[in-house]
Amino acid sequence: NEIKIKNLNFSYKNNNEIISKNINLTIKKGENIGIFGRTGSGKTTLINIIMGILRPIKGNITIDERELFNEEKITILKKWKNNIALVPQDVFLYDSSILENIAFCVPREKINIKKVMRAAKIACASEFIEKTDKGYESIVGDKGIKLSGGQKQRIGLARAIYTNSELLILDESTSALDFKTEKSVIESIFNSKNNSNLTTITIAHRLSTLRYCDKVIELNDGEIKSLYSNKEYLKKFKDLF
């Protein structure tokens, strides 16, 4: 129901520079959180800590009051990671069908085709998929060479939606889409009726990407410089998108 980031600090080993500094943030279930900041501001580092990939040197993250980084209860961290779907900027696709790339790592005989098609529709990928020669059975080629950058990103989004994870992290995952397509994708994900319990965290350089977020965080040198409500964000940056 609630993610709490408490007094979080992080630095890499053998490096005195603090990358994340005194981060405090509460994320409620179902909220859409946006993060932006210049290169090197600590966006990806913060996401990696939230996912449990990096461990803070100070502070902690609690999930419903359970500490994520607890040496005595390491199963909590493992279970937490299983609840997360990440869509990176550069989506990995293997030389197989679109169907199998969306239902990633699921044995062919266990793939729920209706669920794949629903995920593709939410990700605004169904239209281009259905226009291919073999539809969902079309082969994408090695590393998705037969698809455009925007098509690969939408397959990646569909893959994340297919998992039904409770936390969806979008790390520049719509950067290859044009403005109109990106708007449709973000609206579709945030407004999907079956996603009322889905919590999203979106990293973006393009400020318009975050216009539907409930809260928007501006990071600067590893610190939260500003925390905007949706209304405050739209008012401050309306001239930029």
Salt bridges, closest charged atoms under 4 A:
GLU2 OE2 - LYS28 NZ 2.45
GLU31 OE1 - LYS215 NZ 3.55
GLU71 OE2 - ARG55 NH1 3.58
GLU100 OE1 - ARG108 NH1 3.80
GLU127 OE2 - LYS131 NZ 3.55
GLU137 OE2 - ARG108 NH2 2.51
GLU166 OE1 - LYS29 NZ 3.90
GLU172 OE2 - HIS205 NE2 3.46
GLU182 OE2 - ARG206 NH2 3.01
GLU187 OE2 - LYS183 NZ 2.86
GLU218 OE2 - LYS225 NZ 3.80
ASP221 OD1 - ARG38 NH2 2.93
